[in-house]
């Protein structure tokens, strides 16, 4: 009888979900916040990102269901990134001038590439806009900070990590919206494949491997500032080629 009771208690314990400890995953919030910080304007503090990320972690701990197949770290990571993106978007911290400059850059890239029939270089885009290369790099960095999220959210939302695609962030998914998302994902993937090889590598190391700009610079043998420029150029080129979506 004791053995039977022991087996019953063991089976019940296996069925009882163990809620992940928020404290154990606090370093994950900090790591993600630091990774996203490089795309933020100087006015944004790392503490703001960590605070927003902790909100996402708390939501993940409350809603996580291990039976859905995703590991908690994977599920929480998506929630944390989404919470940070939502908070930054709500803050409306991007000046109108940045949005205007972003449109100017997108148009210049498109004009050069249509005219030349190849990838536009930074120097060509700067010349098209009538500004020097240093001003262009500063402008493009600000533009990426302000406008990359809409593309990044497409990657985040479409990660196939169960939990009903992270509950679709509370939205109702229909066959039509799913088809649109699939088409967008395919368009983004194709646009990335069409990027110059160096830009593809930077995006891959940054988003897939989650390396920071300094680490990528060491791998590629160039400075951190140069990697930042390549990253900005790649993001802006993507936006120019995906204007129907973003």
JOMOCOR-V23358 format. One record per helix or strand. SS is the DSSP state (helix for helix, strand for strand). FROM is the first residue (numbers start at 1). TO is the last residue. If there is no record, write none. Layout:
SS_FROM_TO ; SS_FROM_TO
This chain:
helix_2_15 ; helix_23_37 ; helix_46_63 ; helix_66_68 ; helix_72_91 ; helix_96_116 ; helix_122_129 ; helix_133_147 ; helix_149_157 ; helix_163_170 ; helix_175_193 ; helix_197_208 ; helix_213_220 ; helix_224_241
